[in-house]
Amino acid sequence: MDCLERCSAALAGLGIRGLIAVAGLNPHCGERGLFGNEEGREIEPAVAEARAKGLAVAGPIGADSVFHLARTGRYAAVLSLHHDQGHIACKTLDFERTVSLTLGLPFLRTSVDHGTAFDIAWRGKASGVSMSEAIEAAARHAKEYRAIRSDRPG
């Protein structure tokens, strides 16, 4: 629930409106307990609680289709339940241009979505596209993020 509230606040602060999709944890959202019961036990109640608090949330949505649905405009954001679940989808679309925004800090943190590339860094093969994208994302969102953070105590 906390992550949904923070995601909703961050989207609002960045001027993004729309529905947040919560990705399912298990294949096909667990198939009603056949492949796991986390969806029914944890995710569905959290989504219901978020809706009751007025958040625009849908889910759980199967991870095999939720990112496509977001890309086509059905969802403004996808809340992934683990790191690689979201990164796989994004990196498949455009490996060099995906950027991570770390929310909840007193400053906006952006970073590239891949590792350090130590295996090629010394060869002069590494691309600077990811770093440029991270810097541009910080510049694009810094003013709005500063406003979000100034509204919060502490």
Buried (B, 14 or more C-beta within 10 A) or exposed (E): BEBBBEBBBBBEBBEEEEBBBBBBBBEBBBEEEEBBEBBBEEBBEBBEBBEEEEBBBBBBBBBEBBBEBBEEEBBBBBBBBEEEBBBEBBBEEEEBBBBBBEBEEEEBBBBBBBEEBEEEEEEEEBEEEBBBBBBEBBEBBEEBBBEBBEEEEE
